[in-house]
Amino acid sequence: MKKSILFLTLLVSVGVLAQKKVKLEDNSNATNFYFLSGKVGLGSSNPKSMLQVSGGSNNWNESIQGLATGSIHLDPENATNNFGNAITFGASDSGNGENAQAGIYVRSDGTYGTKMYFSTTDAYIAGSKTAMTIDHKGKIGIGTNSPKSKLQVSGGSSNWSESIQGLATGSIHLDPENATNNFGNAITFGASDTGNGENAQAGIYVRSDGSYGTKMYFSTTDAYIAGSKTAMTIDHKGKIGIGTNTPKSKLQISGGSNNWNESIQGLATGSIHLDPENATNNFGNAITFGASDSGNGENAQAGIYVRSDGAYGTKMYFSTTDAYVTGSKTAMSIDHKGKIGIGTETTGSHRLAVQGSIGAREILVEASGWSDFVFEKKHQLPSLEEVEDHINTKGHLKDIPSAKEVEKNGILLGQMDAKLLQKIEELTLYTIQQQKEIGNQQNKIQNQNEELKSLSQRLNEIEKLLKTNN
């Protein structure tokens, strides 16, 4: 009942009195508890807001040990250090006899604005350290008090020299410290190999490329003890390099194709070499495919590659494995003039050169001329005497190449088929002529036979008359 009366008295006092201290049950004043025109002050006799809690945050200079208990500083006293309001949380490490402190506070940023600081304890004896800030433009900084973007996470990526062992934990370095090595922002991922007691690291980072641009690096761990190695890069022109940091095309995959000298055994796995290392052997780009013969313990390799042809051009080679122990062999090549060689790289004047036989169900030869002119009336068919004379003189039919010419120059299928057809058509005409001559001879013989028959009949009749007369 007494408490209710005291509360009513308090409400009346707030509305009537300009400034009064709160009276306790024993009629004594509540120390540092004030009312002023409806505003409540704790630790302040002149509250400036509906509730003002004052007490100072002088210990927030990040060098004085924190308190075991938390506090609210809504009107701190350390104005010379530009401190504003703060809420702190305290913790005690009873084992070490030390205290910790963390909190949220506001401080002038020196440019007519304020920053909000989120602070945690770095060490019990060193006090609180700033973990995150928000400036008056809404930029958030983690690990930095002066963020340059909407979110800046700093911490340094100095260990990204690719020679220092990685960390077991990942991190985000959006403002790294190793500026002397041209490092930019980075996100790293860590892993631990507990069996070997080593750590690994992989990540994505940006680094100056030395030509007024940046490169994005995708890095993995080559060896736990050697640190991270670059696996892929993207330069400021959007060129992507895998296995190389200086891509020369939109996508360049490097790794070397030194084993493509056709004498070293292939690999069980395939690869893409778009920038091979064996320049002394005139090798260009290559794509290889690997296979393994587990029964014999050997590997095979096949692929497509480009190589200088020594005549200011390149040849494309299609290679398969001749034998596991001898490496890959060229199965087909295409030179810079588009000439194709199968089983041979020497095409001569041919668009397609094949070393060996060709098996086909059907071959279509497009010919520009044919041999039907033999049947035209104006065509002069040579006499058989002329044919015989040419054979006796030349040793072969007219318009047909000799054996020596064929051996030396080969034959053109379309042309040779036309010439052979010409001879068949000529032979057909000769046959028709001979058939006509045979027909004529048969007619003559038949007529002669009729005449002989008639004479025979007349002789018979004469013999009969002679016998009768006798």
Disulfide bonds with the S-S distance in Angstrom:
none
